[in-house]
Amino acid sequence: MFGGGWKILERPNSTDLLLQDLMQVLLDGKAYADADMIQSAADAGEYAGGFDYAMLVFKDLELIPDVRLICAVLDSPWCEKDSYADMIGRELLAKMQSNRGR
């Protein structure tokens, strides 16, 4: 089939890999449909939306990803200032730091 029937496989970029890590946290938490939504965002190149969606799900399901993963999202150029990903990521980091002090 020619003319769009074949998808050319490209090497995933660092943002794709980060979204895969976020999807794995969701899969581990049995949030399969939410992981599919993140995959759809990644496939469409909607990285900022994928980060926002992932962080909203983490908050809703009370899933706390690894601190390095949260920091990677916050450091990404696709994490927009004052977005859901930014606000929830900072909230999760603050919660982790306050739990360490106990």
ChimeraX commands (.cxc) that place a marker at each C-alpha (Angstrom):
marker #1 position 0.00,0.00,0.00 radius 0.5
marker #1 position 1.41,3.37,-0.95 radius 0.5
marker #1 position 0.59,6.96,-0.05 radius 0.5
marker #1 position 0.22,6.88,3.71 radius 0.5
marker #1 position -0.43,3.19,4.27 radius 0.5
marker #1 position 2.97,2.69,5.88 radius 0.5
marker #1 position 4.10,4.44,8.99 radius 0.5
marker #1 position 7.80,5.17,8.94 radius 0.5
marker #1 position 9.29,4.19,12.27 radius 0.5
marker #1 position 11.49,6.86,13.75 radius 0.5
marker #1 position 13.77,6.70,16.73 radius 0.5
marker #1 position 11.95,7.99,19.79 radius 0.5
marker #1 position 13.21,11.32,21.08 radius 0.5
marker #1 position 13.84,12.07,24.75 radius 0.5
marker #1 position 10.31,13.42,25.21 radius 0.5
marker #1 position 8.82,10.25,23.71 radius 0.5
marker #1 position 10.92,8.22,26.15 radius 0.5
marker #1 position 9.78,10.40,29.06 radius 0.5
marker #1 position 6.15,9.89,28.08 radius 0.5
marker #1 position 6.81,6.14,27.90 radius 0.5
marker #1 position 8.11,6.27,31.48 radius 0.5
marker #1 position 4.96,8.15,32.55 radius 0.5
marker #1 position 2.83,5.53,30.76 radius 0.5
marker #1 position 4.65,2.77,32.63 radius 0.5
marker #1 position 3.73,4.35,35.98 radius 0.5
marker #1 position 0.11,4.40,34.83 radius 0.5
marker #1 position 0.28,0.80,33.65 radius 0.5
marker #1 position 1.81,-0.25,36.98 radius 0.5
marker #1 position -1.12,1.51,38.66 radius 0.5
marker #1 position -3.53,-0.38,36.36 radius 0.5
marker #1 position -4.67,2.84,34.66 radius 0.5
marker #1 position -4.65,1.25,31.22 radius 0.5
marker #1 position -7.04,3.63,29.47 radius 0.5
marker #1 position -5.09,6.60,30.80 radius 0.5
marker #1 position -1.83,5.11,29.53 radius 0.5
marker #1 position -3.49,4.77,26.11 radius 0.5
marker #1 position -4.37,8.48,26.22 radius 0.5
marker #1 position -0.72,9.35,26.89 radius 0.5
marker #1 position 0.31,7.15,23.96 radius 0.5
marker #1 position -2.17,8.95,21.73 radius 0.5
marker #1 position -0.77,12.32,22.84 radius 0.5
marker #1 position 2.77,11.14,22.10 radius 0.5
marker #1 position 1.77,9.79,18.68 radius 0.5
marker #1 position 0.20,13.17,17.84 radius 0.5
marker #1 position 3.24,15.10,19.12 radius 0.5
marker #1 position 1.09,16.71,21.82 radius 0.5
marker #1 position 3.79,16.49,24.46 radius 0.5
marker #1 position 2.56,19.33,26.69 radius 0.5
marker #1 position -0.92,17.81,26.68 radius 0.5
marker #1 position 0.52,14.40,27.50 radius 0.5
marker #1 position 2.39,15.80,30.48 radius 0.5
marker #1 position -0.70,17.66,31.71 radius 0.5
marker #1 position -2.89,14.59,31.34 radius 0.5
marker #1 position -0.39,12.32,33.09 radius 0.5
marker #1 position -0.02,14.64,36.06 radius 0.5
marker #1 position -3.79,15.06,36.38 radius 0.5
marker #1 position -4.18,11.27,36.45 radius 0.5
marker #1 position -1.38,10.88,38.99 radius 0.5
marker #1 position -3.13,13.36,41.24 radius 0.5
marker #1 position -6.57,11.83,40.72 radius 0.5
marker #1 position -5.39,8.26,41.36 radius 0.5
marker #1 position -2.92,9.33,44.06 radius 0.5
marker #1 position -0.04,7.78,42.15 radius 0.5
marker #1 position 3.34,9.25,42.94 radius 0.5
marker #1 position 5.99,8.64,40.31 radius 0.5
marker #1 position 9.70,8.60,41.06 radius 0.5
marker #1 position 11.12,12.02,41.97 radius 0.5
marker #1 position 13.55,11.84,39.01 radius 0.5
marker #1 position 10.62,11.35,36.65 radius 0.5
marker #1 position 8.77,14.36,38.06 radius 0.5
marker #1 position 11.92,16.48,37.80 radius 0.5
marker #1 position 12.43,15.36,34.19 radius 0.5
marker #1 position 8.89,16.48,33.33 radius 0.5
marker #1 position 9.39,19.84,35.06 radius 0.5
marker #1 position 12.71,20.33,33.24 radius 0.5
marker #1 position 11.24,19.50,29.84 radius 0.5
marker #1 position 10.77,22.39,27.40 radius 0.5
marker #1 position 7.28,20.96,26.82 radius 0.5
marker #1 position 6.26,21.53,30.44 radius 0.5
marker #1 position 4.70,24.97,30.27 radius 0.5
marker #1 position 4.86,27.34,33.23 radius 0.5
marker #1 position 1.67,27.27,35.33 radius 0.5
marker #1 position 0.32,24.29,33.35 radius 0.5
marker #1 position -1.25,21.33,35.14 radius 0.5
marker #1 position 2.00,19.40,34.72 radius 0.5
marker #1 position 3.97,22.25,36.27 radius 0.5
marker #1 position 1.61,22.89,39.20 radius 0.5
marker #1 position 0.94,19.24,40.05 radius 0.5
marker #1 position 4.58,18.26,39.58 radius 0.5
marker #1 position 5.69,20.95,42.03 radius 0.5
marker #1 position 2.90,19.91,44.41 radius 0.5
marker #1 position 4.06,16.27,44.30 radius 0.5
marker #1 position 7.67,17.29,44.91 radius 0.5
marker #1 position 6.65,19.41,47.89 radius 0.5
marker #1 position 4.61,16.52,49.29 radius 0.5
marker #1 position 7.58,14.17,48.91 radius 0.5
marker #1 position 9.91,16.61,50.65 radius 0.5
marker #1 position 7.51,17.13,53.55 radius 0.5
marker #1 position 7.15,13.35,53.96 radius 0.5
marker #1 position 10.94,12.99,54.12 radius 0.5
marker #1 position 11.13,15.44,57.01 radius 0.5
marker #1 position 8.88,13.24,59.18 radius 0.5
marker link #1:1,2 radius 0.2
marker link #1:2,3 radius 0.2
marker link #1:3,4 radius 0.2
marker link #1:4,5 radius 0.2
marker link #1:5,6 radius 0.2
marker link #1:6,7 radius 0.2
marker link #1:7,8 radius 0.2
marker link #1:8,9 radius 0.2
marker link #1:9,10 radius 0.2
marker link #1:10,11 radius 0.2
marker link #1:11,12 radius 0.2
marker link #1:12,13 radius 0.2
marker link #1:13,14 radius 0.2
marker link #1:14,15 radius 0.2
marker link #1:15,16 radius 0.2
marker link #1:16,17 radius 0.2
marker link #1:17,18 radius 0.2
marker link #1:18,19 radius 0.2
marker link #1:19,20 radius 0.2
marker link #1:20,21 radius 0.2
marker link #1:21,22 radius 0.2
marker link #1:22,23 radius 0.2
marker link #1:23,24 radius 0.2
marker link #1:24,25 radius 0.2
marker link #1:25,26 radius 0.2
marker link #1:26,27 radius 0.2
marker link #1:27,28 radius 0.2
marker link #1:28,29 radius 0.2
marker link #1:29,30 radius 0.2
marker link #1:30,31 radius 0.2
marker link #1:31,32 radius 0.2
marker link #1:32,33 radius 0.2
marker link #1:33,34 radius 0.2
marker link #1:34,35 radius 0.2
marker link #1:35,36 radius 0.2
marker link #1:36,37 radius 0.2
marker link #1:37,38 radius 0.2
marker link #1:38,39 radius 0.2
marker link #1:39,40 radius 0.2
marker link #1:40,41 radius 0.2
marker link #1:41,42 radius 0.2
marker link #1:42,43 radius 0.2
marker link #1:43,44 radius 0.2
marker link #1:44,45 radius 0.2
marker link #1:45,46 radius 0.2
marker link #1:46,47 radius 0.2
marker link #1:47,48 radius 0.2
marker link #1:48,49 radius 0.2
marker link #1:49,50 radius 0.2
marker link #1:50,51 radius 0.2
marker link #1:51,52 radius 0.2
marker link #1:52,53 radius 0.2
marker link #1:53,54 radius 0.2
marker link #1:54,55 radius 0.2
marker link #1:55,56 radius 0.2
marker link #1:56,57 radius 0.2
marker link #1:57,58 radius 0.2
marker link #1:58,59 radius 0.2
marker link #1:59,60 radius 0.2
marker link #1:60,61 radius 0.2
marker link #1:61,62 radius 0.2
marker link #1:62,63 radius 0.2
marker link #1:63,64 radius 0.2
marker link #1:64,65 radius 0.2
marker link #1:65,66 radius 0.2
marker link #1:66,67 radius 0.2
marker link #1:67,68 radius 0.2
marker link #1:68,69 radius 0.2
marker link #1:69,70 radius 0.2
marker link #1:70,71 radius 0.2
marker link #1:71,72 radius 0.2
marker link #1:72,73 radius 0.2
marker link #1:73,74 radius 0.2
marker link #1:74,75 radius 0.2
marker link #1:75,76 radius 0.2
marker link #1:76,77 radius 0.2
marker link #1:77,78 radius 0.2
marker link #1:78,79 radius 0.2
marker link #1:79,80 radius 0.2
marker link #1:80,81 radius 0.2
marker link #1:81,82 radius 0.2
marker link #1:82,83 radius 0.2
marker link #1:83,84 radius 0.2
marker link #1:84,85 radius 0.2
marker link #1:85,86 radius 0.2
marker link #1:86,87 radius 0.2
marker link #1:87,88 radius 0.2
marker link #1:88,89 radius 0.2
marker link #1:89,90 radius 0.2
marker link #1:90,91 radius 0.2
marker link #1:91,92 radius 0.2
marker link #1:92,93 radius 0.2
marker link #1:93,94 radius 0.2
marker link #1:94,95 radius 0.2
marker link #1:95,96 radius 0.2
marker link #1:96,97 radius 0.2
marker link #1:97,98 radius 0.2
marker link #1:98,99 radius 0.2
marker link #1:99,100 radius 0.2
marker link #1:100,101 radius 0.2
marker link #1:101,102 radius 0.2
view
